[in-house]
């Protein structure tokens, strides 16, 4: 088998794949292009938010509107969030060290949490000030120019939100995606504030405090959603199913690989993965032949997807027709159970009369021992002369 050359993770990618995967250089360090894109987007966010914040402070103080002033403070807090994102990029850009051999990619998740806390603090303060306004309302005076400036601010914030969110998706940056979503929420907030100003200007009804309270709830909701998303990632949520499925299809399509199972992708930050998978190889091949299959395969996966892979082995005796028939019969029987998702690692020793396999169980199954005994009993009904070993397993990654 021809030996492959280790290239950068993006060498074999299409343009669309490259945009998705080019964030990591393979050593826990983000690419310079991704770092530049994230920093540029953050700088744009800082400039826009500072300008909008100054405009809103002026309009809010001139009209004596707590809603507009609080909205202005929210813009300044968004600028701080962008600064946090830039600092994060500098830290992540250090790459792997002796103490942190997988790099600092997960810092992006922690910094997203900082952004979420800033959003929650802003929303909380906004809510308190709004309640004070409800209890003791003060008359607000809005000028036509002030209302026009609020309209401009809404358009600017929508543009910034769409731009930042798109950049976050393109560069796989949770910070930018969070900031982009926050910006779009801010546009809604400013829109509601503008409606309140128009109501007050043309009807004389003071609803500034009530509008501020409603707006603050939107801000708090956005902060909570960011927190929940970050917690999910830190706890270890599933990777993108498209990536997992594509990698498995690639592995299964490799000559000599009879099957691939138990894929796990360990995430060390956006675009930074280390994976392991168990593959089925025919029992008759030598260790040398196994190496000729897996070594080039690991290099191809790294080149194509930017993922370091380690392989485990299941030995299968698929050349024996009787064994193949047994495997098909056992699989068909056990898959009748809705809690059994897959049967693999099937091995039979016809001389010792021993059969073993892994049964992938649904996460709905809580009593795995009882389910295992149940499955073993079903197999013994088919093959009473065999000693059966059933290993309970879970599907940690795949969508299929």
NUTI-311505 format. One line per field, with one value per residue (C-alpha): x, y, z. Coordinates in steps of 0.05 Angstrom, whole numbers. Last residue first. Layout:
BEGIN
c1 <- (X / ...);
c2 <- (Y / ...);
c3 <- (Z / ...);
This chain:
BEGIN
c1 <- (-543 / -530 / -464 / -425 / -431 / -470 / -469 / -445 / -467 / -420 / -457 / -418 / -452 / -431 / -458 / -497 / -565 / -556 / -622 / -653 / -585 / -586 / -652 / -625 / -563 / -607 / -646 / -583 / -556 / -621 / -618 / -545 / -559 / -613 / -620 / -640 / -666 / -595 / -608 / -563 / -506 / -496 / -424 / -409 / -385 / -396 / -362 / -368 / -295 / -287 / -335 / -301 / -348 / -337 / -385 / -353 / -420 / -494 / -532 / -589 / -619 / -673 / -725 / -716 / -726 / -653 / -637 / -664 / -638 / -569 / -567 / -589 / -540 / -482 / -499 / -503 / -435 / -406 / -432 / -403 / -333 / -292 / -322 / -277 / -275 / -220 / -242 / -188 / -175 / -153 / -127 / -144 / -118 / -172 / -158 / -213 / -181 / -107 / -118 / -165 / -115 / -58 / -99 / -117 / -44 / -28 / -90 / -87 / -12 / -11 / -64 / -23 / 39 / -2 / -21 / -87 / -127 / -173 / -205 / -206 / -264 / -250 / -255 / -253 / -214 / -214 / -176 / -210 / -193 / -240 / -271 / -239 / -209 / -264 / -256 / -288 / -312 / -329 / -351 / -356 / -323 / -333 / -296 / -237 / -191 / -202 / -226 / -299 / -316 / -266 / -294 / -366 / -345 / -312 / -374 / -420 / -380 / -373 / -447 / -466 / -430 / -398 / -442 / -439 / -381 / -396 / -358 / -400 / -466 / -443 / -427 / -496 / -531 / -492 / -507 / -581 / -581 / -550 / -601 / -658 / -630 / -628 / -699 / -722 / -687 / -728 / -793 / -771 / -748 / -815 / -851 / -806 / -814 / -889 / -907 / -971 / -965 / -999 / -953 / -885 / -898 / -921 / -863 / -813 / -843 / -838 / -765 / -750 / -782 / -737 / -676 / -690 / -702 / -636 / -603 / -628 / -594 / -530 / -534 / -541 / -479 / -440 / -458 / -438 / -374 / -355 / -374 / -325 / -330 / -296 / -354 / -407 / -377 / -368 / -441 / -461 / -418 / -445 / -517 / -511 / -473 / -525 / -582 / -546 / -535 / -609 / -631 / -582 / -608 / -678 / -653 / -619 / -685 / -720 / -668 / -674 / -750 / -740 / -764 / -784 / -792 / -835 / -813 / -847 / -836 / -855 / -848 / -783 / -755 / -775 / -736 / -674 / -676 / -688 / -630 / -584 / -604 / -599 / -529 / -507 / -535 / -501 / -434 / -443 / -456 / -393 / -353 / -384 / -363 / -293 / -296 / -316 / -261 / -211 / -227 / -179 / -118 / -72 / -76 / -9 / -28 / 30 / 83 / 51 / 4 / -17 / -4 / -60 / -112 / -87 / -86 / -154 / -182 / -157 / -194 / -258 / -254 / -248 / -310 / -348 / -324 / -355 / -420 / -418 / -415 / -476 / -514 / -498 / -532 / -594 / -596 / -594 / -649 / -695 / -679 / -705 / -692 / -700 / -633 / -599 / -625 / -608 / -537 / -527 / -557 / -509 / -449 / -470 / -481 / -411 / -381 / -420 / -399 / -325 / -323 / -361 / -315 / -256 / -289 / -298 / -226 / -203 / -244 / -220 / -147 / -149 / -181 / -128 / -71 / -93 / -112 / -62 / -77 / -24 / -67 / -65 / -136 / -188 / -184 / -241 / -304 / -274 / -234 / -296 / -330 / -267 / -257 / -209 / -148 / -94 / -134 / -104 / -33 / 4 / 29 / 54 / 19 / 52 / 27 / 0);
c2 <- (148 / 209 / 185 / 207 / 172 / 109 / 65 / -6 / -66 / -127 / -192 / -256 / -321 / -392 / -432 / -497 / -462 / -425 / -391 / -391 / -375 / -311 / -289 / -305 / -263 / -205 / -208 / -214 / -152 / -114 / -131 / -109 / -44 / -21 / 51 / 38 / 104 / 118 / 67 / 6 / -13 / -89 / -112 / -184 / -251 / -324 / -385 / -457 / -471 / -501 / -454 / -391 / -336 / -262 / -204 / -136 / -105 / -104 / -38 / 3 / -44 / -8 / -21 / -96 / -129 / -111 / -171 / -224 / -195 / -186 / -257 / -287 / -245 / -261 / -335 / -335 / -301 / -352 / -410 / -378 / -373 / -318 / -266 / -287 / -220 / -188 / -122 / -70 / -2 / 58 / 127 / 188 / 260 / 303 / 357 / 331 / 313 / 313 / 283 / 230 / 214 / 207 / 161 / 119 / 114 / 83 / 41 / -5 / -18 / -26 / -81 / -116 / -115 / -140 / -200 / -214 / -277 / -248 / -202 / -130 / -94 / -22 / 11 / 87 / 142 / 216 / 279 / 343 / 417 / 455 / 495 / 474 / 410 / 364 / 289 / 254 / 183 / 131 / 64 / 27 / 14 / -47 / -96 / -49 / -80 / -28 / 38 / 56 / 43 / 96 / 149 / 133 / 140 / 208 / 233 / 210 / 245 / 310 / 312 / 295 / 358 / 337 / 310 / 347 / 343 / 376 / 438 / 441 / 436 / 488 / 535 / 527 / 536 / 599 / 629 / 614 / 646 / 710 / 715 / 706 / 760 / 809 / 793 / 802 / 869 / 891 / 876 / 915 / 974 / 975 / 979 / 1034 / 1076 / 1068 / 1141 / 1158 / 1227 / 1201 / 1223 / 1228 / 1174 / 1123 / 1142 / 1132 / 1065 / 1042 / 1065 / 1024 / 963 / 973 / 983 / 917 / 881 / 908 / 887 / 815 / 817 / 841 / 786 / 734 / 762 / 764 / 691 / 671 / 711 / 677 / 608 / 616 / 564 / 612 / 612 / 606 / 663 / 706 / 696 / 714 / 777 / 801 / 787 / 821 / 881 / 892 / 886 / 934 / 986 / 983 / 991 / 1048 / 1085 / 1081 / 1106 / 1164 / 1182 / 1182 / 1229 / 1276 / 1279 / 1298 / 1256 / 1283 / 1234 / 1244 / 1207 / 1145 / 1128 / 1055 / 1037 / 1076 / 1039 / 974 / 996 / 1010 / 940 / 907 / 944 / 923 / 851 / 853 / 884 / 833 / 776 / 802 / 809 / 739 / 712 / 746 / 713 / 646 / 656 / 668 / 600 / 567 / 602 / 580 / 509 / 520 / 528 / 476 / 400 / 391 / 439 / 435 / 422 / 474 / 470 / 532 / 603 / 627 / 607 / 662 / 715 / 694 / 699 / 770 / 788 / 754 / 791 / 857 / 838 / 826 / 893 / 925 / 889 / 919 / 988 / 971 / 948 / 1014 / 1049 / 1005 / 1025 / 1099 / 1087 / 1052 / 1102 / 1158 / 1230 / 1254 / 1291 / 1239 / 1181 / 1214 / 1230 / 1162 / 1129 / 1163 / 1146 / 1073 / 1069 / 1095 / 1048 / 989 / 1001 / 1008 / 948 / 903 / 921 / 904 / 837 / 820 / 837 / 794 / 734 / 738 / 748 / 688 / 645 / 665 / 655 / 584 / 561 / 522 / 455 / 422 / 405 / 473 / 487 / 537 / 510 / 461 / 497 / 544 / 485 / 442 / 494 / 505 / 430 / 397 / 354 / 400 / 427 / 388 / 406 / 349 / 282 / 244 / 179 / 110 / 68 / 0);
c3 <- (237 / 281 / 307 / 368 / 434 / 413 / 474 / 489 / 529 / 520 / 508 / 520 / 498 / 514 / 456 / 456 / 462 / 396 / 377 / 446 / 473 / 433 / 465 / 535 / 522 / 501 / 566 / 607 / 573 / 586 / 660 / 664 / 626 / 674 / 649 / 576 / 547 / 525 / 471 / 471 / 425 / 433 / 429 / 409 / 436 / 418 / 448 / 427 / 441 / 371 / 336 / 365 / 343 / 340 / 329 / 344 / 323 / 338 / 332 / 359 / 411 / 451 / 398 / 406 / 338 / 328 / 372 / 325 / 260 / 290 / 318 / 251 / 210 / 256 / 255 / 179 / 175 / 223 / 182 / 119 / 150 / 116 / 164 / 222 / 257 / 300 / 329 / 331 / 362 / 322 / 341 / 300 / 299 / 265 / 213 / 168 / 101 / 119 / 188 / 159 / 105 / 156 / 200 / 139 / 117 / 185 / 192 / 131 / 126 / 202 / 198 / 144 / 189 / 248 / 204 / 170 / 184 / 237 / 186 / 210 / 245 / 264 / 332 / 332 / 366 / 355 / 374 / 355 / 352 / 305 / 363 / 429 / 457 / 432 / 438 / 379 / 395 / 343 / 372 / 306 / 238 / 194 / 149 / 137 / 85 / 32 / 63 / 50 / 123 / 145 / 97 / 117 / 190 / 177 / 140 / 196 / 250 / 210 / 193 / 265 / 291 / 356 / 412 / 477 / 526 / 593 / 570 / 507 / 545 / 595 / 538 / 507 / 574 / 589 / 520 / 529 / 598 / 570 / 514 / 563 / 609 / 551 / 530 / 602 / 604 / 543 / 579 / 640 / 598 / 562 / 628 / 653 / 590 / 587 / 598 / 560 / 527 / 464 / 407 / 442 / 494 / 442 / 396 / 452 / 470 / 398 / 396 / 459 / 427 / 367 / 411 / 445 / 379 / 353 / 419 / 407 / 339 / 373 / 425 / 370 / 337 / 403 / 417 / 346 / 353 / 419 / 394 / 336 / 281 / 231 / 181 / 235 / 276 / 213 / 197 / 268 / 267 / 200 / 217 / 285 / 257 / 203 / 253 / 300 / 245 / 225 / 297 / 310 / 249 / 277 / 345 / 309 / 275 / 343 / 371 / 312 / 321 / 394 / 452 / 520 / 578 / 639 / 701 / 729 / 802 / 812 / 739 / 733 / 793 / 759 / 697 / 738 / 768 / 700 / 667 / 724 / 714 / 639 / 642 / 693 / 650 / 587 / 624 / 651 / 581 / 555 / 611 / 593 / 520 / 548 / 581 / 516 / 477 / 530 / 506 / 448 / 494 / 465 / 467 / 502 / 559 / 608 / 555 / 510 / 450 / 412 / 433 / 388 / 439 / 486 / 432 / 407 / 477 / 485 / 420 / 445 / 512 / 474 / 435 / 500 / 526 / 465 / 480 / 550 / 517 / 475 / 537 / 570 / 511 / 519 / 593 / 571 / 520 / 571 / 626 / 581 / 604 / 531 / 527 / 571 / 528 / 461 / 483 / 515 / 453 / 406 / 450 / 454 / 379 / 366 / 418 / 391 / 319 / 336 / 383 / 335 / 277 / 323 / 339 / 265 / 251 / 311 / 288 / 217 / 238 / 285 / 231 / 180 / 230 / 242 / 311 / 353 / 385 / 343 / 283 / 251 / 272 / 245 / 174 / 184 / 162 / 110 / 84 / 77 / 33 / -9 / -18 / 29 / 14 / 40 / 99 / 156 / 134 / 102 / 125 / 64 / 45 / 39 / -19 / 0);
